[in-house]
Amino acid sequence: MSVQYTPVLWNRNKLVYDAVLLIAVALYLYVFIRYAPAFEDVTKPIDGATLRMRAFGSCAFLMLTVILCIGPLARLDRRFLPLLYNRRHFGVLTAGIAAVHANYVLGWYYNFSPTDKYVALLSSNTSYGQILGFPFEALGIGALLILFVLAATSHDFWLSFLGAPLWKALHMSIYIAYAFVVLHVALGALQGPGDPILTSLVTASVVLVCGLHFATGRMEAARERGEATAKASLQNAGWVVAGEVDEIDEDCAKVVTLDDDERVAIFKYDGKLSAITNACAHQNGPLGEGKVLWGCITCPWHGYQYNLADGRAPEPFTEKISTYRLKLIGSTVLLDPKALPPGTHVEPVRLGEGA
Amino acid sequence: MSWKQTKDAPFFVGYLNAVPKPLAVFALVFSLCFVGGMGLAALALSSTQNDPGNGGFQWGNRFEQAGMLELRPYPVFRVPGDEESGPRTYMLSGQGKRGVFGQAEANAGTPVTLRGVPVNRGDLTMIQVGNVEATEDGAGNFTPSDAVPLGRWKLAGEICDGKCYAGAMRPGQGLAHKACADLCITGGIPPVFVSTGPVEGRSFFLMADKDGNLLGDEIQGLLALYIEVEGDVERLDDLLVFKADLSTARILK
């Protein structure tokens, strides 16, 4: 997918990303289990098993919160975009931490019994008809299963195998997992004696995740409203006015939203203009927020690249995206809103020709 | 308003090691905030955990006494008094989440020596039974007193499993512990009622149904909730038994 043919292996960026992640998690667990208990105001130290399950459970919850914040943060401020790279490492580690939490719970609360611990987990509380006393464990199991499936299918092999639409839809279930986790905590740990710190953290997490998604949604809606010129401007035999040439920076794009909410990125480079769909074939990343590097459009999410004239990834890669026809009248760029089949060559518009 | 990338904006490509300096600085600041934030969150959450009480196994104070086993309706062990204290009645459990119905039924009415480990929280004591043997010890050969009725009471509190609440698995109460409590009680651990108001100075009651029989699945919907329930209370030596009439139970919160 990259014209540089750089092997995407364990490069320095990935190592730094993973190192920061592991340091944060190790510090959290060390402080929770070993350091902070010395400051507890309790009549007798909390049991090790209880401490560990609380440490891993709360760690997984906070990690999931950060994961869900990265997406909208990167939309609101492009300096967060590097955090999107390797986000799957974050997700896989979160699933692992959550699994350790579940394992401690199984080995403590559901152990030492004549009933098998897995049977006990599902059968010892079946009060599904009530809110207070609802088997919140089931919600945790549901979240854990989703996290496992997402972790197992996070590799690009599965993206290619399942196809981008199905893979994307599958991975949107992270929001269901988050809802399950919030309910798991709200109907479980938060129902104990008042714990203002835990209550505050859970509330702040929910407000942060919802607030950032809401803010991003508003920003996207505002962008689409701003594209009224492209939707309702002077029509010229089916063409729409996409804006002025001067609005586009060299090696960058302007994104135009069409009537059917399809977005088109119009790139300016080497005195030429080309238009392609805004959605990357990899994970639907916003190509128009990327740049032209080494003569190729480069996705800001994971660096996938495409040739400008035909929307094809440089050989031997096979990804293809839709292209669009453009024409120039004076300094005004006109766009044919009909998408061409992915990989269709379109001769770039040369600047100056239409003047 | 349309979305525009700008020529001068730094652009990160993950498979290249060269990170534009402004983004590297930003990522470093974010990393420090992330790591520091996680550390602070751990400190805040861990150091302010609620007190689970001082209950626990009394490993250094092993129990060995001669007395009589009875089913009231859960197994209890009754020992005669001595110069220091009057007769006592202990609730019993087996290893882990198991009761001791088998041993109690097999040895009911005959003097035995019982060895085990006390699990204690305040005036709630449960003996985790290790070994029961018939005894010739004269101390075990006595006639326990009858239960003394203390009248009908309306109590507010929580149904817990007696062993976890006594300290086997602290805190051993509350909705977060509901499934474990259900598992313990199903396994034969005696349920106890932890009352917010005392009767004769005691707040823990061995539970039975209103006729003095074993409680069944009918307590599942009430377990670990803060409830109000009426029933007859009777005293077995130093242990109070609450014969709860669950038809009067009301969930308070």
Contacts between the chains, C-beta under 8 A, distances in Angstrom:
chain1	res1	chain2	res2	distance
A	2	B	15	6.5
A	4	B	15	7.6
A	4	B	16	7.7
A	6	B	15	4.8
A	6	B	16	6.9
A	7	B	15	8.0
A	8	B	14	7.7
A	8	B	15	4.7
A	11	B	14	7.9
A	11	B	15	6.2
A	11	B	16	7.8
A	11	B	17	5.8
A	12	B	17	4.6
A	13	B	14	5.6
A	13	B	15	7.8
A	13	B	16	7.8
A	13	B	17	6.4
A	13	B	19	6.8
A	14	B	14	7.6
A	20	B	31	4.6
A	20	B	34	6.9
A	20	B	35	6.6
A	23	B	35	5.7
A	24	B	34	5.6
A	24	B	35	4.5
A	24	B	38	4.5
A	24	B	39	7.9
A	25	B	38	7.3
A	27	B	35	6.1
A	27	B	38	6.0
A	27	B	39	4.8
A	27	B	42	7.3
A	28	B	38	4.3
A	28	B	39	6.5
A	28	B	41	7.0
A	28	B	42	4.5
A	29	B	42	7.4
A	30	B	42	7.9
A	31	B	39	5.3
A	31	B	42	3.8
A	31	B	43	5.3
A	31	B	46	6.7
A	32	B	42	4.1
A	32	B	43	8.0
A	32	B	45	6.7
A	32	B	46	4.3
A	33	B	46	7.5
A	35	B	43	7.2
A	35	B	46	7.9
A	36	B	42	6.3
A	36	B	43	4.9
A	36	B	45	7.8
A	36	B	46	3.4
A	36	B	47	4.2
A	37	B	46	6.2
A	37	B	47	7.4
A	39	B	43	7.7
A	39	B	47	3.9
A	40	B	46	7.3
A	40	B	47	5.7
A	40	B	48	7.8
A	40	B	49	6.0
A	41	B	48	7.9
A	41	B	51	7.0
A	42	B	49	7.1
A	42	B	50	8.0
A	42	B	51	4.3
A	42	B	52	6.7
A	43	B	51	5.8
A	43	B	53	6.5
A	43	B	54	4.2
A	44	B	52	7.5
A	44	B	53	7.3
A	44	B	54	4.6
A	44	B	55	7.9
A	44	B	56	6.5
A	44	B	170	7.6
A	46	B	49	6.0
A	46	B	52	6.0
A	46	B	170	7.2
A	47	B	52	7.8
A	47	B	169	7.4
A	47	B	170	6.1
A	50	B	52	7.5
A	50	B	169	7.9
A	50	B	170	7.1
A	51	B	46	7.5
A	54	B	45	7.6
A	54	B	46	7.6
A	54	B	49	7.3
A	55	B	42	7.2
A	55	B	46	7.1
A	58	B	41	7.6
A	58	B	42	7.9
A	58	B	45	5.6
A	59	B	38	7.7
A	59	B	42	7.7
A	62	B	38	6.7
A	62	B	41	6.0
A	66	B	34	7.0
A	78	B	5	7.9
A	78	B	9	6.8
A	79	B	10	8.0
A	79	B	22	7.5
A	79	B	23	6.1
A	79	B	26	4.6
A	80	B	30	7.6
A	81	B	12	6.0
A	82	B	12	4.5
A	82	B	14	7.1
A	82	B	19	7.2
A	82	B	23	5.9
A	82	B	27	5.6
A	83	B	27	7.6
A	83	B	30	7.2
A	85	B	12	7.5
A	85	B	14	3.7
A	86	B	14	7.1
A	108	B	169	7.2
A	109	B	169	7.2
A	109	B	177	7.6
A	109	B	179	6.7
A	109	B	180	4.2
A	109	B	183	7.7
A	110	B	179	7.6
A	110	B	180	7.3
A	110	B	183	6.7
A	111	B	96	7.6
A	112	B	95	7.4
A	112	B	96	3.1
A	112	B	97	5.3
A	113	B	96	6.1
A	113	B	97	4.0
A	113	B	98	7.5
A	113	B	183	5.5
A	113	B	184	7.7
A	113	B	187	5.4
A	114	B	97	7.3
A	114	B	98	6.1
A	114	B	187	5.7
A	115	B	97	8.0
A	115	B	183	6.4
A	115	B	186	7.2
A	115	B	187	7.1
A	120	B	179	7.7
A	120	B	183	5.1
A	121	B	179	7.6
A	124	B	179	4.4
A	124	B	180	7.3
A	124	B	182	4.6
A	124	B	183	4.2
A	124	B	186	7.1
A	125	B	178	5.4
A	125	B	179	3.9
A	125	B	182	5.5
A	125	B	220	7.7
A	126	B	220	7.5
A	127	B	178	7.8
A	127	B	220	6.5
A	127	B	221	5.7
A	130	B	221	6.8
A	132	B	175	6.6
A	132	B	225	5.9
A	132	B	251	6.9
A	132	B	253	7.4
A	133	B	175	5.7
A	133	B	178	5.6
A	133	B	221	7.3
A	133	B	223	7.3
A	133	B	224	6.3
A	133	B	225	5.6
A	135	B	179	6.7
A	136	B	175	7.9
A	136	B	176	7.9
A	137	B	179	6.0
A	187	B	175	7.4
A	188	B	175	6.9
A	188	B	176	5.0
A	189	B	176	5.8
A	191	B	174	6.6
A	191	B	175	4.1
A	191	B	176	6.4
A	192	B	50	6.6
A	192	B	171	7.5
A	192	B	174	4.6
A	192	B	175	7.1
A	192	B	176	5.3
A	193	B	50	4.6
A	193	B	174	7.1
A	194	B	50	8.0
A	195	B	48	7.1
A	195	B	49	7.4
A	195	B	50	6.1
A	196	B	48	7.8
A	197	B	44	4.9
A	197	B	45	5.7
A	197	B	48	4.9
A	198	B	45	6.1
A	201	B	41	6.5
A	201	B	44	7.8
A	201	B	45	6.9
A	222	B	1	6.0
A	223	B	1	5.6
A	223	B	2	6.5
A	223	B	3	5.8
A	225	B	1	7.8
A	226	B	1	3.5
A	226	B	2	5.8
A	227	B	2	6.2
A	243	B	2	6.9
A	247	B	2	7.5
A	247	B	4	7.0
A	248	B	4	7.1
A	249	B	4	6.8
A	249	B	5	6.9
A	249	B	6	5.0
A	249	B	7	4.0
A	249	B	8	8.0
A	250	B	7	5.2
A	251	B	7	6.1
A	252	B	4	6.5
A	252	B	5	4.1
A	252	B	6	6.1
A	252	B	7	5.8
A	253	B	4	7.5
A	253	B	5	6.1
A	254	B	2	5.5
A	254	B	3	7.5
A	254	B	4	5.6
A	255	B	2	5.9
A	255	B	3	4.3
A	255	B	4	7.7
A	256	B	2	6.7
A	286	B	3	7.5
A	288	B	3	6.0
A	288	B	5	7.1
A	289	B	3	6.2
A	289	B	5	5.4
A	290	B	5	6.7
A	290	B	11	7.4
A	291	B	5	5.8
A	291	B	11	4.9
A	293	B	11	7.5
A	293	B	13	6.8
A	298	B	11	7.5
A	298	B	13	6.3
A	300	B	5	7.9
A	300	B	11	7.2
A	300	B	12	7.8
A	302	B	14	6.3
A	303	B	13	4.4
A	303	B	14	5.4
A	303	B	15	5.5
A	303	B	16	7.9
